[in-house]
Amino acid sequence: MSFLAPLFLVGGLALALPVVFHLIRRTTRERTVFSSLMFLAPSPPRLTRRSRLENLLLLLLRCLVLVLLALGFARPFLKNAAAPPDPEGLATRTVVLIDASASMQREDLWSAARSKLSDFLRQARAGDEVAVMLFSSQIDPVVQFEEWKASVPGERAAMVLSRLGDRKPTWSSTQLGTALIRAAEMLAEADLAERSTRRRIVLISDFQEGGRLEALQGYDWPKEVELSLETIRPKEPGNAGVQLVAESAMADSGNDPVVRVRISNAADSTKDQLQVGWGLSNGAGFAGKPIEVYVPPGQSRIVPVPVPPGLTNLDRIILRGDAASFDNIVSVIPPEIARSRVIYLGTETDLETRQPLYFLRRAFPATRRQLIQVDSVKPEASLSAADLESAALVIVTDSLSEERAVLIREQALAGRTVLVAPRTVGMAPTVARLAGVESIPMQEQTGGRYAILGELDFRHPLLLPFADPRYSDFSKIHFWRHRKFGLSSFPGARSIATFDSGDPALIEVPTGKGRLVILASGWNPDDSQLALSTKFVPLLFSLLELGGGVAAPTAQHLVGDSIPMATGGSAPWSIRGPDGNTLRVPAGSTNFSGAVQPGIYVVEGSQPLLRLAVNLDPAESRTAPLALDELERLGAPVLQKTETGETRQKERQALLQSSEAEARQKLWRWFLVGALALLMIETAVAGWTLRQTTLPEGVSL
């Protein structure tokens, strides 16, 4: 008999307690009536030669109860009773997973992985079945079970190595969890009737902490599938990587364009003095003087890298100073300032601090990525169609001549966005001409109380930035006066916001390919508090975005991403990759999924020229060793080999077999039942013994 928890047998030492309690009596068993003892000193009973064991049957029963409890808690089992077959003697069905992600490009990790595979194939027996797969963000089968069984046993190893050929690690991320699930399901589903076959996954990887395991969360790992790890380590630990930092379009302006990058240093790195800067396209070195950066192990730094003036064809930022160079280049398209134009038609000047133009100019600050030019034009000044075509947004706050109104309406029909904020009811004819109707009844709404916005349509693109409950409160904006007009006066108009009185506050009138947006009140302090609120600037940028005047944020594309494209059409199109090869894309495709390596991709024939910067997944730079107990926490039964051999694996396997045998036999239940039975007998014997005791006359208990 063996025990799964033998330390509980130490509880057998408690057998001494009943013996001691039987030998030591602190009080006598009989009581005799006696006079006062207050003048006598109390003394405890002493163990003398006259102390002897009494009621040996009770003592024996109590000791047996303690023995049975100790044996039950030690979880006994019979080793030779229905022992499972030795896994070493079984035929084995194995899926070999080889990490082919970008981090495997370090030093000679790939050759070490091939050597591990070769050693495993030489140890495979004739009755074994083996499947080999490479994995990164995708799974690439090398040999399937059917191909292995169809080949000659003596030629199987050579066949697998020949199939592996000159394949090398990819530039993709490490989807470790997905690969493990795919392999486990292959083993769990194939020939389920053959329960005598050992099922195993052999995972060959560098086990860097950037490997993604999210897919294993909530996955029920098959009980009969084992997981064996073959760890590969580089000769020199540590790594530093460089990644592009996304920058908001509203970032502070500066004199020179810069690109911000994050430099991360692995926790096991031995180097902390690094250099970063723009690199030459031929990879020969830095284009100018590099920036010295100190990054301690396990930390990261964000470094602004200025674009060198006078240099062209810059498309990469490089890092120097660490041994692993696979993640030391980040492809980037140098930032260019996007310029947009807003035409304001009004009579006031820039010096009038309580007029709409004053607040409009300050709502569009210059940033690193965008410069918005506000041009003020008097209603009577000359204005050509070419001037209006160059504007992303046209704002009208004063009355216009009929010719000028017709000219602006033509631009709206062609796709422009026009904002009208009438300052007086005298602008009714101008609003009517811009909307394409004969006349509009308009009244000035004033009074003792102010108006607030009562109902807003946050589904409209204009108010979509305020849809979050944190930003949707417009009740603090007071409107002292506004112009009242009926929504029915505008054909096809849509109400975007209304006042608490029910009057329209902001409406959209579709005009050809463009739109006319009418604001019933001005944003200047004489009309409302809108210009002084935090809603004013985002609202203007939403208007500008509707007109196509906001620079789109620079998208960050990673290797393997499906990149949305706007070049879909009836004819096929092509993209030139960073290696110079041309990739053909079928006609009608709106996504490009062929970015399999980092670099600059150029859409050929596009006007203007479309360039895409594709980079490595930042997680691949996290090359510090993964805590392997994370796999166990997610349910994968890891059987890891140690440097001294398979001792730990065999011990773990033996412990697993012992646990299974003890769970099947459950002998502890019988020991507990025996202990309960003895306790009942002990109670009965103790009661019988007490009844047999007779007391002398005059003695009270």
Secondary structure, 3 states (H helix, E strand, C coil): CEECCHHHHHHHHHHHHHHHHHHCCCCCCCCCCCCCCCCCCCCCCCCCCCCCCCCHHHHHHHHHHHHHHHHHHCCEECCCCCCCCCHHHCCEEEEEEEECCHHHHCCCHHHHHHHHHHHHHHHCCCCCEEEEEEECCCEEEEECHHHHHHCCHHHHHHHHHHHHCCCCCCCCCCCHHHHHHHHHHHHHHCCCCCCCCEEEEEEEECCECCCCCHHHCCCCCCCCEEEEEEECCCCCCCCEEEEECCCCCCCCCCCCCEEEEEEEECCCCCCCEEEEEEECCCCCCECCCCEEEECCCCCEEEEEEECCCCCCCCCEEEEECCCCCCCCEEECCCCCCEEEEEEEECCCCCCCCCCHHHHHHHCCCCCCCEEEEEEEECCCCCCCHHHHHCCCEEEECCCCCHHHHHHHHHHHHCCCEEEECCCCHHHHHHHHHHHCCCCCCEEEECCCCCECEEEECCCCCCCHHHCCCCCCCCCCCCECCEEEECHHHCCCCEEEEEECCCCEEEEEEEECCEEEEEECCCCCCCCECHHHCCCHHHHHHHHHHHCCCCCCCCCCEECCCCEECCCCCCCCEEEECCCCCEEEECCCCCEECCCCCCEEEEECCCCCCEEEEEECCHHHHCCCECCCHHHHHCCCCEEECECCECHHHHHHHHHHHHHHHHHHHCCHHHHHHHHHHHHHHHHHHHHHHHHHCCCCCCCCC
